[in-house]
Every structure is written in C-alpha cells, then in structure tokens.
Amino acid sequence: MNGNTGAVPFLDLVDINAELQTDLEVAWKAVLQHGRFVGGPEVERFETQFAAYCESRSCVGVANGTDAIELILTALGIGSGDDVIVPANTFVATAEAVRAAGARPVFVDVRPDTLLIDPAAAAAAVNRRTAAIIGVHLFGQMVDVPALSSLADRCGLAFIEDAAQAHGARYSGHPAGSAGRAAAFSFYPGKNLGALGDGGAVVTSDVKLADRVRCLANHGRAAHDRHRHELSGRNSRLDSIQAAALSLKLARLDSDNARRRELMRRYRESLPASFQPVAVDPAAEHVHHLAVVRTLRREQAGAALSAAGVGWGVHYPVPCHRQPAFAGCDERIPVAEEAATQILSLPISPTLDDGDVVRVCDALRGV
Ligand SMILES: *Cc1c(COP(=O)(O)O)cnc(C)c1O
C-alpha cells in the first residue's frame, strides 16, 4: 500500500544512487572488460567484505532474499514434514520461502511494543514437527536474540535470521547475521543495503552449511569439478555487477544507518502524540529500514500526507496468515491483527533532510 510520492518522497532510489554514479561506472566497466558476469572476482570480494561486516565466517551471494531463506532451510535438511515458526507480522516472502522448501509455516504472534516475534508465542507453538524458528528483524530492529536462541537450543531447533530489513543492526553489540545458525539478507534496491536489481546473501559461521548453500545455489555443482553435480540444486547466484555495486554501497552503510537514526530521533521529537513510533528494545541498535508509527487515524493521516505530497506506506496491511495464499490458518493472532490496522510507514531515507521531517510532522498535525 503506497501513497503518492511528491514533496517528500517515500524513497528516492535515483537520489540514493546518484552520488555513486562515477564509481559505479568505473566498477561496471571493469566487469564489461573481464566478462565474468556471474561469479566474477567482484562476487568473492563482496562476500568476504560482507561476512566480515556481519562478524561471521561465511557469506554466499544468491539471487534474492527469498531464495536465501529457502536455501538455508534446504541446506539444513528442513522440508517436507517439518514445521517452521514465523511471525505473522512480516513480509510474505518469509513464509513463501518456508513453503518453497517444502515445509509448513506456522504463524505466531508478535510483541505489542516492538511488533517483532514474541518468544513466548514461539515457545507455545513448538511441537514434534517443529524444525526451525525464523526471527525476522523487521523494520530494522533485531528480535530478542537471547530468548529465541535459548528456546532453539532447549528444543533442538535451528534459529534462522531473516535480516532482509536489518543490514547493520545489532543486538547487545552483535550484528544481524551473527545471531543465528544462519541469516538471510536481501539486497532488493529499497533495502538499507540495496543493489541496482535483485540480490541476496546467506551469512553463517557454519562453514559446512555455507558450502552446502553454495552448492545448492549453483546446480548442486561440486566445488572443484564443474561437471560433477552432488546435489539436485538450482540456480540462485549473485551477478558480478550487483556485487560491485554492493561493495561500493557497503562502505556507506554505517553512515547511511546513522542518518536514518538521526531522522528517527527527529520524528520522535516532532510527531504529534497520536502517532507513536514502534518501541525500540533497549538492547537493540535499530537501523530504521522503515519509520513505522501506530495511529488510530490511519486513513485520515494517509489522506493528509498525500495532500501534502508526502509519500507513505503500510508494512503490512494484511498479516501473512490472513493472505489468501496462506488460507487455512483460521486461528486468531490478535496483536499482529490489531497492529495491521494501525501501522503507518513514514518516509525515512539517508537522502532526506531535517526539513523533510518537519514537513511530514506538519502534515500530520492537522489530523
Ligand atoms: C525484502 C524481504 C524479503 C525478501 O527479499 P527479496 O530479495 O525481495 O526476495 C524477505 N523478508 C523480508 C522481511 C523482507 O523485507
């Protein structure tokens, strides 16, 4: 659900990438000249850089974030007959990837303050079929890592991170990508670390698991014999030109995230009281992929923002378990269902200035 873009765009990808144009042209020229468009030296370089950034041992570039989740599950041997716990409040891709791996997504509720997966609800959903829990670091904030890790350890489950919205986020000082058995990242252009097309990565410190993901993502090919196919895999690889762009953008990620935090601080100062930003866990270092507020007047707020030329969105108006694609889950999931009617995403992007926040807040003051 996206509003108009205008005086304050929701996200201006042209602006975000404009400053890098010269560097991008140089990087792409190099790819054009060496011709290794898939799996070129840029991919290996980015994988090394991003693993280090995530304080993890391995990174495997893949085609997108949804594939990254599916490949982690398949590489862990999770599929048909298995349940995987996912929060009801997430982008639908988390659940789609579980289905694509052949497993069954089991939706659980979220915490009322952070709108992230509720560890108590996850614990209550564990049964004999449960194989994994996917903690989605939604909006840019990491889930309650200690609670989910200890639940996973206690019950013998894999704790997997969906870090598609959380590049650079931390919990108790540890970055997204280092908290679970493995983490899935998306580099969709609008993410905090965005390519100029689709891209994704699996990050893990389990080197054997990384090797298995790499093999699965490249037609099950053996590492040292391209004509030997050890697994029945698929094709999900990161392009060299995307990896080149991602290396350039990774160098700016921390300063971009700092700018997002500063914009959010200004929103907190200036928003009318009837628009409450989603809470931040004291142990979390949020990277504000989205600036989500709760309001009882979303319809009026959207109209006022659109009238003022401010872009806005809702992430997400229909919780996963209420989507037709996942019909059959009739259970009520009350916190996620109520939040879905109240959440509103305001513009936040490293290219916005302080005046933009003032314009957004002014537009909401009349609501
Ligand atoms: C974007 C996103 C994905 C999927 O990533 P793609 O690269 O678009 O496949 C998965 N989970 C969450 C939470 C996302 O925001």
The ligand as an SDF file (V2000), in Angstrom:
LIG
                    3D

 15 15  0  0  0  0  0  0  0  0999 V2000
   12.5200   -7.9480    1.2440 C   0  0  0  0  0  0  0  0  0  0  0  0
   12.2410   -9.0210    2.2250 C   0  0  0  0  0  0  0  0  0  0  0  0
   12.3970  -10.3840    1.9140 C   0  0  0  0  0  0  0  0  0  0  0  0
   12.6340  -10.8940    0.5220 C   0  0  0  0  0  0  0  0  0  0  0  0
   13.7040  -10.3930   -0.1370 O   0  0  0  0  0  0  0  0  0  0  0  0
   13.7390  -10.4180   -1.7600 P   0  0  0  0  0  0  0  0  0  0  0  0
   15.1550  -10.0700   -2.0450 O   0  0  0  0  0  0  0  0  0  0  0  0
   12.7780   -9.4070   -2.2340 O   0  0  0  0  0  0  0  0  0  0  0  0
   13.4060  -11.7900   -2.1820 O   0  0  0  0  0  0  0  0  0  0  0  0
   12.2430  -11.3140    2.9150 C   0  0  0  0  0  0  0  0  0  0  0  0
   11.9090  -10.9440    4.1610 N   0  0  0  0  0  0  0  0  0  0  0  0
   11.7230   -9.6570    4.4950 C   0  0  0  0  0  0  0  0  0  0  0  0
   11.3630   -9.3130    5.9080 C   0  0  0  0  0  0  0  0  0  0  0  0
   11.8600   -8.6490    3.5390 C   0  0  0  0  0  0  0  0  0  0  0  0
   11.6470   -7.3710    3.8700 O   0  0  0  0  0  0  0  0  0  0  0  0
  1  2  1  0
  2  3  1  0
  2 14  2  0
  3  4  1  0
  3 10  2  0
  4  5  1  0
  5  6  1  0
  6  7  2  0
  6  8  1  0
  6  9  1  0
 10 11  1  0
 11 12  2  0
 12 13  1  0
 12 14  1  0
 14 15  1  0
M  END
$$$$
